[in-house]
Amino acid sequence: MNNPLPAEILIATHNAGKLREFQNLLSGFPFALRSLRDFPNVAEVIESGSSFAENAVLKARSYSEHTGLWTLADDSGLEVRALGGAPGIFSARYGGDNATDAQRMNKLLSELSRTGDATRRARFVCVIALTDSASAQVKTFTGTCEGRIADEPRGSGGFGYDPIFIPDGYTESFGELSPAIKQLISHRARSLKAARTFLLDGFPSLA
């Protein structure tokens, strides 16, 4: 990735909550952020990979090819120890493609309760893939956040499984913690911190 950094980078998501996180975490960089909402005619990429990294790379390369933009794509999800790492890469489709966040959380809580596990250990994982539209080279960056599953959803902040995930060192769920704290400790923040370090090499005046 030796090409000059672009004026625009595509954040490969339709998810408004995820886009807001990326916008906050990348504030200050002198490039415009686009989302898939700006490209309604681009078909959704099928996440056929067997890992977070494979899916992130697949999305980054495909969306970059179809839009001609540098593309930042992520694949992320929740891994629950007592469920053998589920829902994992299927986090967004847990309970069916049309399930709501509330339905997915209820399904997870129900399945976890049947295991009898008392520790309720879990972690969020995020892999970010950044691809250069000219060379199609890809860099990946991984972040994790360890914690446990709450007994019931708590708080209305965030999105996805945030209301049932309590990060280590805190008593509040991601649904209760402020965005400022989440931007410091979340799996996405940690993976993007590594990506920021890479991007700063192209904008040394911001370092």
C-alpha atoms as an extended CHARMM CRD file, in Angstrom:
* protein
*
       207  EXT
         1         1  MET       CA              0.0000000000        0.0000000000        0.0000000000  PROA      1               0.0000000000
         2         2  ASN       CA              2.4430000000        2.6080000000       -1.2070000000  PROA      2               0.0000000000
         3         3  ASN       CA             -0.0830000000        4.7100000000       -3.1200000000  PROA      3               0.0000000000
         4         4  PRO       CA             -0.9980000000        8.1500000000       -1.7160000000  PROA      4               0.0000000000
         5         5  LEU       CA             -3.9740000000        8.0600000000        0.6130000000  PROA      5               0.0000000000
         6         6  PRO       CA             -7.2370000000        9.1330000000       -1.0450000000  PROA      6               0.0000000000
         7         7  ALA       CA             -9.6430000000       12.0060000000       -0.6030000000  PROA      7               0.0000000000
         8         8  GLU       CA            -12.4650000000        9.5450000000        0.1600000000  PROA      8               0.0000000000
         9         9  ILE       CA            -12.6900000000        6.2070000000        1.9290000000  PROA      9               0.0000000000
        10        10  LEU       CA            -15.7280000000        3.9430000000        1.7860000000  PROA      10              0.0000000000
        11        11  ILE       CA            -16.9030000000        2.5390000000        5.1130000000  PROA      11              0.0000000000
        12        12  ALA       CA            -18.5050000000       -0.6820000000        3.9230000000  PROA      12              0.0000000000
        13        13  THR       CA            -21.6580000000       -0.7380000000        6.0160000000  PROA      13              0.0000000000
        14        14  HSD       CA            -25.3520000000        0.1500000000        5.8960000000  PROA      14              0.0000000000
        15        15  ASN       CA            -25.4880000000        0.0660000000        9.7110000000  PROA      15              0.0000000000
        16        16  ALA       CA            -26.0400000000        3.6170000000       10.9910000000  PROA      16              0.0000000000
        17        17  GLY       CA            -24.7190000000        2.8210000000       14.4740000000  PROA      17              0.0000000000
        18        18  LYS       CA            -21.5410000000        1.2640000000       13.1460000000  PROA      18              0.0000000000
        19        19  LEU       CA            -21.0320000000        4.1640000000       10.7350000000  PROA      19              0.0000000000
        20        20  ARG       CA            -21.3180000000        6.6680000000       13.6100000000  PROA      20              0.0000000000
        21        21  GLU       CA            -18.6190000000        4.7860000000       15.5050000000  PROA      21              0.0000000000
        22        22  PHE       CA            -16.2700000000        4.8980000000       12.5370000000  PROA      22              0.0000000000
        23        23  GLN       CA            -17.0160000000        8.5920000000       11.9360000000  PROA      23              0.0000000000
        24        24  ASN       CA            -16.1560000000        9.3840000000       15.5540000000  PROA      24              0.0000000000
        25        25  LEU       CA            -13.0460000000        7.2330000000       15.5870000000  PROA      25              0.0000000000
        26        26  LEU       CA            -11.7480000000        8.6690000000       12.3080000000  PROA      26              0.0000000000
        27        27  SER       CA            -12.5790000000       12.3010000000       13.0260000000  PROA      27              0.0000000000
        28        28  GLY       CA             -9.7330000000       14.6210000000       12.2420000000  PROA      28              0.0000000000
        29        29  PHE       CA             -8.4960000000       12.8320000000        9.1390000000  PROA      29              0.0000000000
        30        30  PRO       CA             -8.5850000000       14.9220000000        5.9440000000  PROA      30              0.0000000000
        31        31  PHE       CA            -10.6250000000       12.4920000000        3.8970000000  PROA      31              0.0000000000
        32        32  ALA       CA            -14.3590000000       12.1880000000        3.4360000000  PROA      32              0.0000000000
        33        33  LEU       CA            -16.1200000000        9.0520000000        4.6260000000  PROA      33              0.0000000000
        34        34  ARG       CA            -18.7040000000        7.4530000000        2.3660000000  PROA      34              0.0000000000
        35        35  SER       CA            -21.0000000000        4.5520000000        3.2550000000  PROA      35              0.0000000000
        36        36  LEU       CA            -22.8440000000        1.9180000000        1.2590000000  PROA      36              0.0000000000
        37        37  ARG       CA            -25.9350000000        4.1030000000        1.4980000000  PROA      37              0.0000000000
        38        38  ASP       CA            -24.2100000000        6.3110000000       -1.0660000000  PROA      38              0.0000000000
        39        39  PHE       CA            -24.0790000000        3.3740000000       -3.5030000000  PROA      39              0.0000000000
        40        40  PRO       CA            -27.5950000000        1.8760000000       -3.6160000000  PROA      40              0.0000000000
        41        41  ASN       CA            -26.8770000000       -0.0160000000       -6.8390000000  PROA      41              0.0000000000
        42        42  VAL       CA            -23.9420000000       -1.9650000000       -5.4090000000  PROA      42              0.0000000000
        43        43  ALA       CA            -25.0130000000       -5.4920000000       -4.4860000000  PROA      43              0.0000000000
        44        44  GLU       CA            -24.4660000000       -6.7050000000       -0.9470000000  PROA      44              0.0000000000
        45        45  VAL       CA            -21.4620000000       -8.9880000000       -0.5410000000  PROA      45              0.0000000000
        46        46  ILE       CA            -22.2440000000      -12.4950000000        0.7170000000  PROA      46              0.0000000000
        47        47  GLU       CA            -20.1460000000      -13.1860000000        3.8110000000  PROA      47              0.0000000000
        48        48  SER       CA            -19.0100000000      -16.6640000000        2.8260000000  PROA      48              0.0000000000
        49        49  GLY       CA            -15.7510000000      -16.6930000000        4.7830000000  PROA      49              0.0000000000
        50        50  SER       CA            -15.0470000000      -19.0190000000        7.6950000000  PROA      50              0.0000000000
        51        51  SER       CA            -13.5510000000      -16.3270000000        9.9480000000  PROA      51              0.0000000000
        52        52  PHE       CA            -13.9300000000      -12.6490000000       10.7770000000  PROA      52              0.0000000000
        53        53  ALA       CA            -10.7470000000      -11.8990000000        8.8130000000  PROA      53              0.0000000000
        54        54  GLU       CA            -11.8840000000      -13.7340000000        5.6890000000  PROA      54              0.0000000000
        55        55  ASN       CA            -15.2190000000      -11.9290000000        5.6760000000  PROA      55              0.0000000000
        56        56  ALA       CA            -13.6410000000       -8.5090000000        6.2560000000  PROA      56              0.0000000000
        57        57  VAL       CA            -11.1730000000       -8.9970000000        3.3880000000  PROA      57              0.0000000000
        58        58  LEU       CA            -13.8950000000      -10.3380000000        1.1030000000  PROA      58              0.0000000000
        59        59  LYS       CA            -16.0670000000       -7.2670000000        1.7170000000  PROA      59              0.0000000000
        60        60  ALA       CA            -13.2360000000       -4.7640000000        1.4200000000  PROA      60              0.0000000000
        61        61  ARG       CA            -12.0100000000       -6.1110000000       -1.9070000000  PROA      61              0.0000000000
        62        62  SER       CA            -15.4510000000       -6.5380000000       -3.4450000000  PROA      62              0.0000000000
        63        63  TYR       CA            -16.8330000000       -3.1350000000       -2.4740000000  PROA      63              0.0000000000
        64        64  SER       CA            -13.6160000000       -1.4130000000       -3.5160000000  PROA      64              0.0000000000
        65        65  GLU       CA            -13.7770000000       -3.1090000000       -6.9000000000  PROA      65              0.0000000000
        66        66  HSD       CA            -17.3800000000       -1.9970000000       -7.4310000000  PROA      66              0.0000000000
        67        67  THR       CA            -16.9820000000        1.5930000000       -6.2160000000  PROA      67              0.0000000000
        68        68  GLY       CA            -13.4080000000        2.4070000000       -7.1980000000  PROA      68              0.0000000000
        69        69  LEU       CA            -12.7350000000        3.7200000000       -3.6900000000  PROA      69              0.0000000000
        70        70  TRP       CA            -10.3280000000        2.7670000000       -0.9810000000  PROA      70              0.0000000000
        71        71  THR       CA            -12.5220000000        0.6730000000        1.2870000000  PROA      71              0.0000000000
        72        72  LEU       CA            -12.5410000000       -0.0550000000        4.9880000000  PROA      72              0.0000000000
        73        73  ALA       CA            -14.6630000000       -3.0710000000        5.9040000000  PROA      73              0.0000000000
        74        74  ASP       CA            -15.0340000000       -4.8590000000        9.1790000000  PROA      74              0.0000000000
        75        75  ASP       CA            -16.4570000000       -8.1220000000       10.3560000000  PROA      75              0.0000000000
        76        76  SER       CA            -17.2620000000       -8.3550000000       14.0010000000  PROA      76              0.0000000000
        77        77  GLY       CA            -19.2820000000      -10.3750000000       16.4160000000  PROA      77              0.0000000000
        78        78  LEU       CA            -19.7830000000      -11.7930000000       19.8630000000  PROA      78              0.0000000000
        79        79  GLU       CA            -18.1840000000      -15.0400000000       21.0140000000  PROA      79              0.0000000000
        80        80  VAL       CA            -19.6470000000      -16.7110000000       24.1120000000  PROA      80              0.0000000000
        81        81  ARG       CA            -17.3860000000      -19.2820000000       25.7280000000  PROA      81              0.0000000000
        82        82  ALA       CA            -20.1320000000      -21.5760000000       27.0400000000  PROA      82              0.0000000000
        83        83  LEU       CA            -21.7170000000      -21.6500000000       23.5830000000  PROA      83              0.0000000000
        84        84  GLY       CA            -18.5240000000      -22.8370000000       21.9330000000  PROA      84              0.0000000000
        85        85  GLY       CA            -17.7780000000      -19.3830000000       20.5200000000  PROA      85              0.0000000000
        86        86  ALA       CA            -21.2680000000      -18.8400000000       19.0980000000  PROA      86              0.0000000000
        87        87  PRO       CA            -22.7460000000      -16.7400000000       17.6500000000  PROA      87              0.0000000000
        88        88  GLY       CA            -19.3260000000      -15.7090000000       16.2820000000  PROA      88              0.0000000000
        89        89  ILE       CA            -19.2890000000      -14.8870000000       12.5740000000  PROA      89              0.0000000000
        90        90  PHE       CA            -23.0430000000      -15.5010000000       12.5060000000  PROA      90              0.0000000000
        91        91  SER       CA            -23.7650000000      -12.7860000000       15.1020000000  PROA      91              0.0000000000
        92        92  ALA       CA            -25.7500000000      -10.6110000000       12.6820000000  PROA      92              0.0000000000
        93        93  ARG       CA            -27.7880000000      -13.5990000000       11.4790000000  PROA      93              0.0000000000
        94        94  TYR       CA            -28.3150000000      -15.2870000000       14.8310000000  PROA      94              0.0000000000
        95        95  GLY       CA            -31.9620000000      -16.2570000000       15.0440000000  PROA      95              0.0000000000
        96        96  GLY       CA            -32.5320000000      -15.7000000000       11.3270000000  PROA      96              0.0000000000
        97        97  ASP       CA            -31.7960000000      -13.0000000000        8.7710000000  PROA      97              0.0000000000
        98        98  ASN       CA            -34.8510000000      -10.9730000000        9.7610000000  PROA      98              0.0000000000
        99        99  ALA       CA            -34.4510000000      -11.2500000000       13.5390000000  PROA      99              0.0000000000
       100       100  THR       CA            -34.3070000000       -8.0000000000       15.5110000000  PROA      100             0.0000000000
       101       101  ASP       CA            -31.5470000000       -7.1290000000       17.9670000000  PROA      101             0.0000000000
       102       102  ALA       CA            -33.9450000000       -7.9160000000       20.8140000000  PROA      102             0.0000000000
       103       103  GLN       CA            -34.7650000000      -11.3420000000       19.3630000000  PROA      103             0.0000000000
       104       104  ARG       CA            -31.0950000000      -12.1830000000       18.9130000000  PROA      104             0.0000000000
       105       105  MET       CA            -30.2860000000      -11.1710000000       22.4800000000  PROA      105             0.0000000000
       106       106  ASN       CA            -33.2110000000      -13.1810000000       23.8670000000  PROA      106             0.0000000000
       107       107  LYS       CA            -32.1310000000      -16.2360000000       21.9010000000  PROA      107             0.0000000000
       108       108  LEU       CA            -28.5840000000      -15.9600000000       23.2030000000  PROA      108             0.0000000000
       109       109  LEU       CA            -29.6990000000      -15.4590000000       26.8100000000  PROA      109             0.0000000000
       110       110  SER       CA            -32.0140000000      -18.4540000000       26.5530000000  PROA      110             0.0000000000
       111       111  GLU       CA            -29.3250000000      -20.7300000000       25.1310000000  PROA      111             0.0000000000
       112       112  LEU       CA            -26.7500000000      -19.5460000000       27.6490000000  PROA      112             0.0000000000
       113       113  SER       CA            -29.1100000000      -20.1880000000       30.5770000000  PROA      113             0.0000000000
       114       114  ARG       CA            -29.5070000000      -23.8080000000       29.4690000000  PROA      114             0.0000000000
       115       115  THR       CA            -25.7520000000      -24.4040000000       29.7300000000  PROA      115             0.0000000000
       116       116  GLY       CA            -25.7000000000      -23.7520000000       33.4770000000  PROA      116             0.0000000000
       117       117  ASP       CA            -22.5260000000      -21.7100000000       33.0230000000  PROA      117             0.0000000000
       118       118  ALA       CA            -21.9900000000      -19.2730000000       35.8930000000  PROA      118             0.0000000000
       119       119  THR       CA            -19.0590000000      -17.2900000000       34.5200000000  PROA      119             0.0000000000
       120       120  ARG       CA            -20.8990000000      -16.1230000000       31.3800000000  PROA      120             0.0000000000
       121       121  ARG       CA            -17.5590000000      -15.2270000000       29.7790000000  PROA      121             0.0000000000
       122       122  ALA       CA            -17.6500000000      -13.6710000000       26.3400000000  PROA      122             0.0000000000
       123       123  ARG       CA            -15.7240000000      -11.3630000000       24.0690000000  PROA      123             0.0000000000
       124       124  PHE       CA            -16.3680000000       -9.0780000000       21.1560000000  PROA      124             0.0000000000
       125       125  VAL       CA            -14.0490000000       -9.4700000000       18.1560000000  PROA      125             0.0000000000
       126       126  CYS       CA            -13.5210000000       -7.0510000000       15.2870000000  PROA      126             0.0000000000
       127       127  VAL       CA            -11.2960000000       -7.4410000000       12.2390000000  PROA      127             0.0000000000
       128       128  ILE       CA            -10.8890000000       -4.4100000000        9.9880000000  PROA      128             0.0000000000
       129       129  ALA       CA             -9.6760000000       -4.7870000000        6.4030000000  PROA      129             0.0000000000
       130       130  LEU       CA             -8.4450000000       -1.7560000000        4.4770000000  PROA      130             0.0000000000
       131       131  THR       CA             -7.8800000000       -2.0870000000        0.7550000000  PROA      131             0.0000000000
       132       132  ASP       CA             -6.1810000000        0.1960000000       -1.7390000000  PROA      132             0.0000000000
       133       133  SER       CA             -8.4080000000        0.6200000000       -4.8070000000  PROA      133             0.0000000000
       134       134  ALA       CA             -5.4300000000        0.8210000000       -7.1820000000  PROA      134             0.0000000000
       135       135  SER       CA             -3.4630000000       -2.2420000000       -6.1310000000  PROA      135             0.0000000000
       136       136  ALA       CA             -6.1500000000       -4.2240000000       -4.2490000000  PROA      136             0.0000000000
       137       137  GLN       CA             -3.6210000000       -4.8620000000       -1.4860000000  PROA      137             0.0000000000
       138       138  VAL       CA             -5.2390000000       -5.4260000000        1.9120000000  PROA      138             0.0000000000
       139       139  LYS       CA             -4.1260000000       -4.6890000000        5.4610000000  PROA      139             0.0000000000
       140       140  THR       CA             -6.0010000000       -6.2250000000        8.3940000000  PROA      140             0.0000000000
       141       141  PHE       CA             -6.2420000000       -5.0550000000       11.9930000000  PROA      141             0.0000000000
       142       142  THR       CA             -7.7670000000       -7.0380000000       14.8890000000  PROA      142             0.0000000000
       143       143  GLY       CA             -9.2570000000       -5.8980000000       18.1880000000  PROA      143             0.0000000000
       144       144  THR       CA            -10.9890000000       -7.7480000000       21.0160000000  PROA      144             0.0000000000
       145       145  CYS       CA            -12.8570000000       -6.7470000000       24.1650000000  PROA      145             0.0000000000
       146       146  GLU       CA            -13.2180000000       -9.3060000000       26.9580000000  PROA      146             0.0000000000
       147       147  GLY       CA            -16.1980000000       -9.3780000000       29.2880000000  PROA      147             0.0000000000
       148       148  ARG       CA            -19.2800000000      -11.2890000000       30.3480000000  PROA      148             0.0000000000
       149       149  ILE       CA            -22.9390000000      -11.6080000000       29.4460000000  PROA      149             0.0000000000
       150       150  ALA       CA            -25.4780000000       -9.8060000000       31.6280000000  PROA      150             0.0000000000
       151       151  ASP       CA            -28.5500000000      -11.6110000000       32.9560000000  PROA      151             0.0000000000
       152       152  GLU       CA            -30.8020000000       -9.3550000000       30.8910000000  PROA      152             0.0000000000
       153       153  PRO       CA            -30.4810000000       -6.4280000000       28.4610000000  PROA      153             0.0000000000
       154       154  ARG       CA            -29.4290000000       -3.2150000000       30.1810000000  PROA      154             0.0000000000
       155       155  GLY       CA            -29.4240000000        0.2520000000       28.6260000000  PROA      155             0.0000000000
       156       156  SER       CA            -30.5250000000        1.5590000000       25.2710000000  PROA      156             0.0000000000
       157       157  GLY       CA            -27.2300000000        2.8010000000       23.8950000000  PROA      157             0.0000000000
       158       158  GLY       CA            -25.1350000000        1.2130000000       21.1770000000  PROA      158             0.0000000000
       159       159  PHE       CA            -26.5520000000       -1.4570000000       18.9030000000  PROA      159             0.0000000000
       160       160  GLY       CA            -26.5560000000       -5.2040000000       18.3940000000  PROA      160             0.0000000000
       161       161  TYR       CA            -25.5810000000       -7.1380000000       21.5240000000  PROA      161             0.0000000000
       162       162  ASP       CA            -24.3170000000       -4.0720000000       23.4160000000  PROA      162             0.0000000000
       163       163  PRO       CA            -27.0550000000       -4.1430000000       26.1070000000  PROA      163             0.0000000000
       164       164  ILE       CA            -26.0740000000       -7.6520000000       27.2670000000  PROA      164             0.0000000000
       165       165  PHE       CA            -22.2790000000       -7.2930000000       27.1770000000  PROA      165             0.0000000000
       166       166  ILE       CA            -20.4180000000       -6.0500000000       30.2760000000  PROA      166             0.0000000000
       167       167  PRO       CA            -16.7440000000       -5.3500000000       29.5290000000  PROA      167             0.0000000000
       168       168  ASP       CA            -14.1060000000       -6.3170000000       32.0640000000  PROA      168             0.0000000000
       169       169  GLY       CA            -13.4110000000       -3.5770000000       34.5840000000  PROA      169             0.0000000000
       170       170  TYR       CA            -16.9310000000       -2.1560000000       34.3980000000  PROA      170             0.0000000000
       171       171  THR       CA            -20.2980000000       -2.8910000000       35.9790000000  PROA      171             0.0000000000
       172       172  GLU       CA            -22.2940000000       -1.2650000000       33.1620000000  PROA      172             0.0000000000
       173       173  SER       CA            -23.1320000000       -2.8580000000       29.8360000000  PROA      173             0.0000000000
       174       174  PHE       CA            -22.0960000000       -1.3840000000       26.5070000000  PROA      174             0.0000000000
       175       175  GLY       CA            -25.7120000000       -0.2610000000       26.2820000000  PROA      175             0.0000000000
       176       176  GLU       CA            -25.2380000000        1.8290000000       29.4330000000  PROA      176             0.0000000000
       177       177  LEU       CA            -21.6820000000        3.1110000000       29.0210000000  PROA      177             0.0000000000
       178       178  SER       CA            -21.1140000000        6.4690000000       27.3720000000  PROA      178             0.0000000000
       179       179  PRO       CA            -19.9530000000        6.5940000000       23.7490000000  PROA      179             0.0000000000
       180       180  ALA       CA            -16.7340000000        8.2340000000       24.9620000000  PROA      180             0.0000000000
       181       181  ILE       CA            -15.8060000000        5.1990000000       27.0720000000  PROA      181             0.0000000000
       182       182  LYS       CA            -16.8770000000        2.7610000000       24.4010000000  PROA      182             0.0000000000
       183       183  GLN       CA            -14.6570000000        4.5360000000       21.8740000000  PROA      183             0.0000000000
       184       184  LEU       CA            -11.6970000000        3.7900000000       24.1390000000  PROA      184             0.0000000000
       185       185  ILE       CA            -12.2830000000        0.1370000000       25.0130000000  PROA      185             0.0000000000
       186       186  SER       CA            -14.4720000000       -1.5100000000       22.3810000000  PROA      186             0.0000000000
       187       187  HSD       CA            -13.2530000000       -4.1920000000       20.0120000000  PROA      187             0.0000000000
       188       188  ARG       CA            -13.8980000000       -1.8710000000       17.0860000000  PROA      188             0.0000000000
       189       189  ALA       CA            -11.9920000000        0.9740000000       18.7440000000  PROA      189             0.0000000000
       190       190  ARG       CA             -9.0100000000       -1.2770000000       19.3740000000  PROA      190             0.0000000000
       191       191  SER       CA             -8.8650000000       -2.5910000000       15.8160000000  PROA      191             0.0000000000
       192       192  LEU       CA             -9.3190000000        0.8990000000       14.4270000000  PROA      192             0.0000000000
       193       193  LYS       CA             -6.5520000000        2.2170000000       16.6880000000  PROA      193             0.0000000000
       194       194  ALA       CA             -4.1810000000       -0.0770000000       14.8170000000  PROA      194             0.0000000000
       195       195  ALA       CA             -5.6400000000        1.0750000000       11.5000000000  PROA      195             0.0000000000
       196       196  ARG       CA             -5.2320000000        4.7140000000       12.5660000000  PROA      196             0.0000000000
       197       197  THR       CA             -1.5370000000        4.1070000000       13.1890000000  PROA      197             0.0000000000
       198       198  PHE       CA             -1.2350000000        2.8200000000        9.6270000000  PROA      198             0.0000000000
       199       199  LEU       CA             -3.2090000000        5.7600000000        8.2190000000  PROA      199             0.0000000000
       200       200  LEU       CA             -1.1180000000        8.2800000000       10.1580000000  PROA      200             0.0000000000
       201       201  ASP       CA              1.8920000000        7.1540000000        8.1820000000  PROA      201             0.0000000000
       202       202  GLY       CA              0.1740000000        8.7790000000        5.2040000000  PROA      202             0.0000000000
       203       203  PHE       CA             -0.7000000000       11.9230000000        7.1850000000  PROA      203             0.0000000000
       204       204  PRO       CA              2.3700000000       12.4820000000        9.3940000000  PROA      204             0.0000000000
       205       205  SER       CA              1.2270000000       16.0110000000       10.2720000000  PROA      205             0.0000000000
       206       206  LEU       CA             -1.6400000000       14.4670000000       12.2850000000  PROA      206             0.0000000000
       207       207  ALA       CA              0.5600000000       12.1690000000       14.3670000000  PROA      207             0.0000000000
